[in-house]
Amino acid sequence: MNPNQPHTLPPEYFNEVYRATTDPWGFETSPYEQAKYADTVAALPKASYESAFEVGCSLGVLTQLIAARCQHLLAVDVAEAPLERARQRCAQLPQVEFRQMTLPTEFPTDLSFDLIVLSEVGYYWSAPDLEQVADQLLTALRPGGHLLLVHWTPPVHDYPLTGDEVHQHFLDKTISGGPLQHLHGHRATQYRLDLLARH
């Protein structure tokens, strides 16, 4: 936990970032991102998921790749600017639905999922908010459903948590009869990936 930034980053933070540049993290152009996306999709155990949820979809680059494996995919982000780009990118994918949404204060309680993808977003929450989001995600994840976590691991000075702290929070739920089972995990140079399933 970052003592200098204990609070969840607000939507205004991301609005300002996207006002400064349309692709602030190089999602569309970075070789790092392309390799990580390929790794992410390759980690999905099933060829097809009935209902999937992507938290923090940004410009929709990963969304487009995941959508090929989903009958329905709800992708959400806190900022409207990247969602506009994401809608354009996925315009030919009728199974994809986009919503502007801020977790944990907003959540799609009307839906349940057999796949949830939490990629490069967990460290933006404070520890209490991450706990609340985790509870929401576990409630929405169907028995046997997959939870895929992918996060940058080096610390960032203005993020409340690190990628490792986010993953450990969910891995703690795999011990002592917890609700999750750890199926797979590995580290790359600057990110880690963990796949879990709901008991």
Order of alpha helices (4+ residues) and beta strands (2+ residues): alpha-alpha-beta-alpha-beta-alpha-beta-beta-alpha-beta-alpha-beta-beta
